[in-house]
Amino acid sequence: MKKDYTSIFAVLFFLLTLGFIYFSMMPQWTSNEEGPLADFSTKRAFAQVEAIAKQPHYVGSDNHDQVAVYLQTELSKLGLQTSIQEGYTLTDWGNLVKSKNIMAKIKGTNNSKALLLLSHYDSAPHSYSYGASDAGSGVATILEGVRAFLYDKKQHKNDIIILFTDAEELGLNGAALFVTQHHWAKEIGLALNFEARGSSGPSYMLMETNKGNAALVKEFAAAKTTYPVSNSLMYSIYKMLPNDTDLTVFREKGNIQGFNFAFIDGHYNYHTAQDNSAHLDKNTLAHQGSYLMPLLTYFSNADLNTTQASEDYIYFTAPYSFIKYPFSWVVPMVIIATLLFLMLIFIGIAKRILSFEEIIKGFIPFLGSLISAGLITFLGWKLLLILYPQYNDLLNGFTYNGHAYIAAFVFLAMAISFAFYHRFSAKKIKMNHYIAPLFIWLLINAYLAISLQGAGFLIIPVYFGLLAFSIFIVTQKTNKILNLFLSIPALIIIAPFIQMFPIGLGLKVLFASALLTVLSFGLLLPTFGSFIKKGWWSLAFLLASIGFFAKAHYESGYEKGKAKSNSLLYVYDAEANTANWVTYDKNLDYWTKQYLGENPKSPIIHNETPLFSKYNSEFTFAAEAPKKDIPQPTIQFLKDSISGNQRFLKIRISPSRKVNRYDIFANEKMSINNFTANGVKHLEQQGLQLKRNGKKILSYYVVHNEPLDMEFSILKTAVFDMQLLESSFDLMRNPLFNISKRASWMMPTPFVLTDAVVIKKRIKPNPRLVEELPKIPMQKTFKKENAIIKVDSLKVE
């Protein structure tokens, strides 16, 4: 009997196709040569990253000032006149900071709208992040791109504004300062923002629009970038989420649309001490450059007055191509596909090729594999978190061996699918069974056409499936070679999401990858269903899955470059005269146990004033600490007067040591009106009452030890109840402490305040300090409830 090798050939074809899809997403080889001066050079751009990311350079640090000077120097080397914008902003994150934006302009040949090249130069605070990827890579891409553009001396109509914003990591403050206070903001017609949320992988294009995306989609397509990676599903989801890039501020505050370019793989390095030049993938940096150069050439001459639109477009990328069509096509495409599907079933039954009995039987293996794979993956990840509790150490939800787990669960889903079809289907699948996946896919697309039209392109693989089905109905035969080629759209469009979802959203959504795998298996059923030995293929994929689980287990530990995050804070409560060590860690290691001991206590009291965390983290453990003689901040009530039913206050908090952050809290029952901090209002404030979330008033990131001045009013009958947490990021080097160095396989926890010396102190009126203020004629003071009330016709500032 002649052996049939078509199944092996088909699997090899799928693997090669998938390899090509992933290979074509981004540049794969980066030259070690600098190349022609008129071209973007990854080597030259990487040298800029290394210069910017020599040290952590968060706002308020000396290194931050040095990077600002370096960037001004580099822009000057390009022959550009640089300018600095400084000022305070209080954004909707509740963060107050004095930002320093660095700007330059390249004049065009006419006075049309300007093109903005945007990135931020500050690194994430608290965690000693070097900011190589986020966003040294963006700054370096712009510097090298502009250098090549200027060297080529291309004529361009539009002005080009270069803006390196400050304090993006703290609350998009630099962007807010520019948009709301700089006159250049009114000149901008389009922005290109370069960002990062990881350290490797392809850079994804995301649009920021207030209305429709049609104009931007058409313009992006016309620019002909080499390696476009994007789709309108990402666009639709992005618009639904609370976005947090500088470009969001431009869109919301200045009605300035644009493109974000950001890479998200290597997410475990995001905002950590591992965000250094050693971890930045040079191919990823090259991908950023491959976006900038054609877009800079195109948009520097395009009419930027035509980038607004009310209509939305579907778009997605295939290897080296960008495909688009209007949203208005989505519903008709689903309706036509459904009618075609019903017509083919009617013809098939009339020709007695199909039978209702076999059609119903086809739902058993498909739904069985779909439900089983989803449940096993969902519960399997929950079990892995129990078996490997260290996975909870990484707050971003993607472990260092995360890619191995993606492969393991995808292969497991394939094994489950083959097992079900081996058990509940004929040796050679009957096309009757193909109706089940086509029907489910049509239901999915019908739902998406109503609720998430950006995903409307998912109907395209269904059309190719219907084509394969129709060929069978007409000829009563299946063409294996033709079915292979008709499967390519499903691989191009769906397969990238199988990897992207867990990378972008964390391994908690691995079940989505498993479901997509089974759904893709269903679309490829004309090929997979013809496999004679499905049981053997099920076993083969199961063994591959076990192999990747073994690989993940082998890589489940920590090492240098793949470090365990841990956190430690020293908190001194000035009112109670007590000190404690506290941590966010769920799994204490030997380093934290040096201070917290083997049996730490509950940190409930420290969570009464929760500090901001991207992942809503709270302190997990606390332990008594020795009291240290730490200089406490000076709190002055510069104004405390009553007029009508309002009590007017002006409070100055001045540091007595080098500090980095103030967190101010107030009783939620205390309504605060007319609030300003260091002379600025909350950007989102509407009306008199301060907008706030819970107890938090603001977080002030201190630059050059400048004091915090708060001015506001409360009801005169309200009980004054405010609290201060003053933090310095110097626990590891503070001479009052002798903190041991972390092991090489450890790093500070990102996204939370850590390695800090914190003073917790009530903000209370101090009669002595007020009485020391210069006396003003006709001013009378009297005591009431241990506070100084001043009644006069003059304002005391």
N, C-alpha and C positions, 0 to 999 in steps of 0.2 A: 504494500500500500504506500502510495506516494505521500510523503510528509508535506504538511501545509505550513509554510513559513510566513504567510501573509500577516499573521498577528504580530510577529516579531518585527516585520518591516513597518507595520502601522505604528507600533510603539516607538520605534526609532524615528519615524517621520515626525511624530508628535514631539518627541524630545528635541529633535533638531529645530523644529519650528519654534518651540518655546525658547530654545537657546538663542535663536536669531532675534526673536522679539525683544528679549531682555538685553541682548548684545547691542541692538540698534537704538536703545533708549538714550544713550549718552556716549561720549567719546570713551574709548577703551584703552587707548595707548597715549600717554603723555610724553612728548619729546623732552629729553634732557637738554636740548639746545634752545637757545633764546629765540632763534628764528629771525626773520626780517623785521626791521623796526616798525614797518607799517602794519604789521599783523599783531593780533593779541597773542601774548606769550604766557603760557601757564607758568613757566619757570620764573619769569619776571614778576608775575602776580603772586606766586608763592613766596618769593623773597619779601614782598610787601607784607604778606600775612605774618611771616616770621618776625619782621620788625615791629609790627603792631602788637603781636601776641607774645612778646618776650616775658611779660609779667601780667598778673591780674591787674586790670585797670578799671575798676568800678568807680562810680561817681564818688568824689570825696577823697580818693586816694592820690598820692603823689604821682603814681604811674599814669593815672588818668590825665593829669596835666601834661605829662611828658608826651603821651600819645597825641594830645591836641596840638602841641607844638610841632611834633613830627609831621602831622598831616598838613599843617599850614606850610611847612617847609617843602613838602613834596608837591603841593599845588603850585607853590612859587617856582619850583624847578620847571614846571610845565609852562611857565610864562603867564600864569594866571594871578590876578590880584585877589587875595583872599580877604574876607571880612568875618568878624565874629559877632554873634548875637548872644547876649546874656540876659537872663531874667528869670523870675519865679513863675511857676505855674502850679495850680492845684487841680489835678485831673480827676476824672470820675473813678479812678482807682483809689482815690483818697490819699494820693501821695503828693507831697509838696517838695519841690526841689528847685534849686537854681541851676538851670541848664546853660551850656555853652555850645551853641551850634557853630559849625565851620562851613563857610559858603564861598563859592566862586561862580563866576558867570563867563560863558563863552558867547560873544556877540554873534548874531546871525546877520544876514543881509537885509532883513526887513523887520518890522515891528509887530510880527504876528505873535501868537501864543508861544510860550516857552516850553521846552521839554525838561523835565526834572529827573535827574539821576540821584537816587536816594539810598542811603544805608545809615546805620548807626555805628558809633565807634566805642561806646561804653560796653564793658563786660558785665556779666551778672554778678551781683554782690553776694556776700556771705560765704560762697562756696569755693573761693579762690579760682574761679573760672578764668582762663587765659583769653577767652573770647576769640579764638582762632577762626572757628566756623561761624559763630554767632557774635558779632557779624563782621569779624576781621576779613572774612572771605568776601563779603559784599563790598566793603571799602576797597579792598585790594582789586577786585574785579573792575570797579569804577576807575580807580587810579590808572590801572594798566590799559583799560579800554579807552579812556580819554587820551592817554599818552599816544596810543597808536592812531587814534582819530586825528589828533593835532599834527602828528608827524606826516600823515598822508595828505594834509592840507586840502581836505575836501571842502568844496563850497557848500554852505548850508544856509537855509532861509531862517530857521527858528533859533532863537537864543537857547542855549543849553545851560541850565542851572545845576550846579553840583552842590549837594547838601549832605553833610555828615552830621546827623542829629545826635544829640546827647540825651542821656537818661531815658532811653527807650525801655531799658530793662526795669525801670522803676515805675513806669506808668505812661509811657509815650509822651513824656513831658516836653522833650525837645521839639518834637513834631508839633505839639499843641502850641508851643511858644512861637514857632515859625508861622504856622497857619493863621493864628489869631492876631499876631503883632507885627509881622514883617511885610513890607509893601510888595516884595517880590512874589508873595503867594498869589496875589491877584493876577499875575502875568502867566501863571502856569496853566497849560492846556492838557497835559498828560504827565503821569509820573511812572517811572520804572524803579521798583523797590527790590533790593537784593537782600535776602534774609536766609536764616538757617534754623532748623529745629533738630539738628543732628550733626553728623560729621561725614556722611557718605551717601551714596546712592544718587539716583537721578534728581535733577531739580525740577520741581513741578511749577507750572504756570497757573496762577490763580488771579482772577480779575476782581477788582473793587469797582462796583458800579452802584449808582443811586437808583437807576431805572433799568433799562434794558442793556444787553451786552452786544447787540447786533453790530454796532459800529466798530467796537473794539475787536470783535471776532474777525470781521472783514479786514481790518487794518493789520491785525496780527498775521493773518494768512498771507496778506500781500507782502509782508516783510520777509517771508520765506526763511525762517530760522532752520538750522540743519537738524537739530534733535528736539523737536517739540514734544513735550510730555504733559498732557492735560486732558481734561474732559469736562463736559458741562454738569455731570453729576457732582464733581468736586465743587464746581461753582455754586450749584444749588444748595448743597450742604453747608458750604462756607458762609453763604448769606444768612443761613438759619442760626448759625452759631455765634456766640459772643466773640467777635474777631478782636485780635490784639496785636496788630502791626502798625507801624507808623502810618502806612498808607490808609488805614481805617480813619485816622484823624483827618487826613487830607480830604477824604471822601465826605465825612460827616460834617466837618467844620468849614471846609472850603469848597465843597462840591467839585473836587478835583478827582477824576477817575484815573485808573492806571492798572498796572500789572505788578503782582508780587511774583518773585522767583525764589523758591525755597526748597532745600533738600531736607529729608526727614529720616533717612536711614542712619543707623548708628545713634539712635535716639538716646541710648544710655549714656552718651557723652554730653548731652545737652545740659548746659548750665552747670557743669561739673568741672573739677580740676583737670579732667581729661579732655576738655575742649582746648587742646593745644595743637600746634602745627603738626606734631607727630601723628595725630589721629585724623587730620583732615585729608580726605582722599583727593589727590591731585586731579584725577579724572572728573570728580565732581566740580572742582574749581574750573576745570576746562569747560564743563557743561555750562556753568554760569557765563563764562566768556562767550560761548557759542550763541547765547541769547543776546547778550549786550551788543555785540558788534553789528549784526544786521539790523537790529532794532534801532540802534543809535544812528546808523546811516539812513534808515528809512524815515524815522520820525523827526529827524532834524530837518527834513524837507517836506514832510506831510502837512496837510492842513489840519491843525489841531483844534480848529473850531468845529469840526464835524465828528468828534468822538462821542457825542451824546446821542442816545437813541432810546426809544420807548419799547422796541421789540427785542425779544430774547431769541438767541440762536442755540440750537443743539450743536455741540462740537465734540470731537474726540480725535485722538492721534493714532495713527498706524505707523509702522516703520518708515521714517523719513517723510511723513506726510501729515497734513492737518485737514480734517474733513468736517464740513459744516452744513447746516440747513436750518430753516426756521422752526421755532417751537410749534408753529401752526401746523406743521406736518405730522406731529406726534400722534394725535388722536386719529386722523385719517389712516395713517400707516397701521395702527393697531386694528382699526375696523376692517381694512382691506385684508390684512393677514388673517383675521378671524373668519371672514367670509371665504377666503381661499381655503382655509383649514376645513371648514364645514363642507365646502363643495367637494374637496378631495375625499372626505369621508363618505359623502353621499355616492360619489362615483365608485369608490372602492367597494362599498356594500352592494351597489347595483351590479358590479362586475364580479361579485362574490370573492373578491380578494380579501376583504375585511369581514369580520364578524363581531357582533356585539360581545359575545362571550370572551373572545380573545382580547378585545379592547379593554374590557373590565379587568381581565387577568393581568394586563400590562401595568395597571396601577399598583399591584401588590409589590413587585420588586422595586419600583421607583420610589413610591412613598415609604416603603419599608427602609430602604437604604437612606433616604433623606432624613427621616425621623431618627433612625439609629445613629447615623453619623453625627447629626447635630447634638443629640443627647449625650452620646459617649464623649464627644469633644468637650462639651460644656462641663459635664461632671468630671471628666478626666483632668481638665485644667484645675478645677477646684481641688481634686485629690492631690495633684502635683504641688499645689501651694501648701498642703498639709505635710506632704512627704519632704518638701524642700522649703522650710519656713524662711530661708534666706532670700527667697524670691520677693518677699515682702519688703526687703530693705530698699529696693529701687522704686522710688515713688512714681516714676514715669510709666511703670507697668510693662516694660519690655526688657527682658533679661539678656545677659551677654550671649546666652545660647538660644536666644529666641528664634533665630532662623532655623535651627535644627528642629525645634518644636513645630514650626510651621510645616516643614517638610514631613515630619513624623505624622502629624495629624492629617495632612493632605494624602499621603500614601495610605494611611489607615482608612480614610474615606473611600479611596479607590478600592481597597481590599474589600470593604463592606459592600460596595456597589457590585463588584464582580461576584461576591458570595451570594448576594440576593438573586442576581440574574442567573447564576449557576443553579440555584435551588428552585427558582420559580419561573424559569423560562426554558425554551427549547434550546438544543445545542447550537443551532443556528437561529438567531432571533427572527421572529416573525415581525414584519413591519407594523402589525397590529399593535405591538407593544410600544412602538414609537409615538403613538398618539398620546399616551399619558404625559411624557415630558413636554411635548409640544403644547398640550392643553394647559399644563401648569405654567409654562413660560408665557402663554398668552394671558392667563389670569394675572401674572405678575406685571406684565406690561400694561394691562388695562388699569391696574391699580396705580402704577407709576404715571401713566398718562393723565391721571386725575390729580394725584397728590404730589408727585415729584417729577415734573416734566423734564428736568435736566438729565434724567436717566433714560430719556426716550430712545437713545441710540441702542439700547439693549434689545430692541425689536429686530435689529439687523441680522444677528445670528439666527434668529427664528426664521426669517425669510429664507436664509440659505438651508435651514433644516426643512422648511416646506418645499424648497426646490428638490432636495434629495427625496422627499416623500412623494412629490408629484411624479418624478421620474419612475419611481417604483410603481405608482398607480397606473401610469401610461404603458410602461414596458413589462410590468410584472417581474422585473428583475432588479437586482441591486448591483451597481457598478462600484467595486471596492476602491478603485483609483479615484473615480470621480467623488465618492463620498469623503475621501481623505482631503481633497482640495476644497470641498464645500465646508469642511470643518475649520478651515483656517480663520475665518472671521470670528468664530467663537473663541478661538485661542487668542487672537489679537485683542479682542475687546474685553473678554471676561477674565482671562488668566491673570493679567496684572493686578486685578483687584484682590485675588486670592492672597497675594503677598502684601499688598499695600494696606489692606484693612488692619491687620494686627500691628504693622509697623506704625501706622498713623494713630491708631486708637488704643493700642496696647494688646497684650496677649489675652486679655479677658474676652476679646471678640474672636478668638480662634474658631469658635463654633461657626461664625459667619464664613470663614474660609472653608470649613468642612462642608457647609451647605452649598456654597458656590461650586465646590468641587463636584458634588453629586449632581447639581443642576447642569454643570458643564458636561458631565458624563452622560446625562440624559440627552443633551443636544448631539453628542457624538455617538449615540446608540447605533446608528446604521453601521458604524465601524466596529465599536466595541461589542455590539451584539452578535457580530458574525464570528467572533473568536470561538473556536471549537472547545478549547480547554479553559473555560472560565474559572474553574476551580483552581487550576494551577496558577493562573494569573492572580487570583485572589491571594493565594499563598505567597506568590512572589512579591506582591505589594505589601503584604503583611510583614514579610521578612525585611523588606526595605524600611518599613515603618519602625520595626524593632531596632534596626540598625541606627536610625536617627535618634530614637529614644536613648539608645546606649551612648551615642555621641553626645547628646544633651546631658546625660548623667555624668559623663567623663568631664564635661566642661562646666559643671554646676558649681564648682568652687570659685574662689577668688584668687587673683594674682595681680601683679603690677600691670597696669594698663587696663585691667578689668577689676576694678577695685570695689570693695564693700564700702558703702556710705555709712557714716555714723555721725552723731551730733552730740554736742555738750555745751551747756550754757551755765554760767554762774549768775544766780539771781539773788540780789540783796534787797530785802524788803525794809526800807528805811523806817516805816511806821512800826512794824513789829520787831525791828532790830534782829532779824533772822536772815540766814543765808542758806541757799540750797543749790545743789547741782540738779539740773533737769535735762531731759533728752526727749527727742522724738522717736528714738529707735524702738522697734518692736522686738528685735533680737539683740540683746546686749552681748558685746564681745569683750575680750580681756581688756581692751583699752578703756571702754566706758565703765567697766566694772571696777577699775582702779578708783573711781570717784563715786559711783553709785552703789557699789557693793553687790553682794550676792542676793540680797533681799531688799530692793528699793521699795519705797512707799508710793502711794497714789499721788499723782500731781494735780488733783482736782482743783485745789486753790489757785494754781498757776494758770488753769484754763478758764478762769472766770473772766479774764481779759484776753481773749484769743488774738494772737498775732496772725497777720495775713499769711496765707499759704495757698499756692496755686491748687494744691490737692487737699485743701481743708484739713491739714494735719494738725493734731493736737499733741501736747506733751504726753508721754506715755509713762515715764517713771521720774521720781525725784528722790533725793537723799540729802541729809543735812550736810552743810559745807561750813568750813571755818569762816568767821567774819573777818573781812579785810577792811583796812582804812582807805576806802575809795572816796575821793573828793566828790561831793554831791553837787548837783546843779543848783544854781541860784534862781529862785522863783520870785519875781517882783510883780506886784499889782500896781501898774502905772496909772490905772484909772479904775475906780469902783464907785459909781454914782447912780442915783436913782432919778428918773424923770418919768412922770406919769406912772404907768404900771410896769415899766421896764427898768431893769438893772443893767447898766452899761459897764462893761469890763474891758480892760486892756491888760494882758498878762505877758510878761517877758520871761522866757526861760533861757538862761545863759549857762553854757557848759563850764565846768571847773577843771575839766580834763579833756583830752582829745577824744571826741565822740563822733559817731557816724549816723546815729538814727535816734529820733524821738518818736514814740508812739503815744498818742493822746487819746484817752477814753473818757466818756462821760455817761452818767446815768441815762438810760433810755427815756426816762420820764422827764428829763430836763430838755425842754425845747429850746434850740439855739437859733437866734435870728441875726441877720446882718453880719455874718461871719466873714472875717478876712484873716489871712495868715501871711505874714511878711508883706502885707500890702496888697495881696491878690485874693479874689473871690474864687470859689469853686466854679470851674468851667461849666458844670452841669446844673448849677443852682438856678432854680426858677422861683421867683417870689422871695420872700424874706427868710423863710425857714431853711436851715442848712440841710442838704440832702446827705444822709449817712446810712450806713448799714450796721445795725446793732449799736453796740457801745462805742465803736471806733469813730473818732473825729477825723484824725489824719495820721499819716506817717510822714515825718519830716526827715529827709536824708540830708545830713549836714555837710556843707562844703565850707572849708576853711574855718570851721568852728564858729560860724555865724549864728547868733542867737535866734530863737523863735519868738516872734511877736504875734499874739492872737488878740483880735478885737471882736467883740460880739455883745449881744444883749440876751438876757433871759427874763422871764417874768419875775418881778420883785418878790413874789411869794414862793418861787421855786427854791428848793433846797440845792445849794451849790455842791456838786459831787463830781469831781474830775480827778483823773489819775494819770501819772506820767510813767512811761518806761523809757529810760535813757540807756542806749546800747553803744558799746564800742566793739569793733570787730578785732579785738587784740588779745583775746584770751590766751592764745598760743605763745604770745611774745611779751605779755604784760609782766613786768618785773615783780609784781605782788604775788604772782602765781608761779608754780614750777610744773607746768603741764608737760607730760612726756610726749615725744613726737609720735605721730601715727606710724604704724607699720607701712611698708611700701605697697601693701595690698589694701590699704584703706584710704578713704578720702572724705572730706566734709560733705554732709548731706546737702543736696541742692534744694532750691525752692523754699527754704525755711531759714529763719534766723538761727545761726549756729556759730560756735567758736567765739561767743560774745560774752562780755561782762555787762550785766544789766543791773540797773538800779531802779527799783519800783518805789514810787513816791507819790503821796497824795498832793494835789495842788490845792493849797489852803491860803486864804487871805492872811497876810502877815502885817499886823499893825505897825510894827517897828519899821519895816521897810517903807511903808507908805508915809509914815511920819517924817522920814528922811528926805522926802521930795521937797523941792523948793516951795515955800509958802507963797500963795497968791493972794493979793488983797481981796477983802470981802468974802473970803472963803471960810466957812465954818465946818468943823468936823465933829462928829459924835459917834460913840460906839453903839453898835446894835448887834447883839448875838455874836460877839467876838469878831465882828468885821468892822471896817472903817467905812462909814457912809459920808460922802462929801456932797454938800448942797451948795451950789453957787451958780452964778450966771455966766461963768467962764468955763470953757472946756480945758481940762488938764490933759495934755498930750504926753 
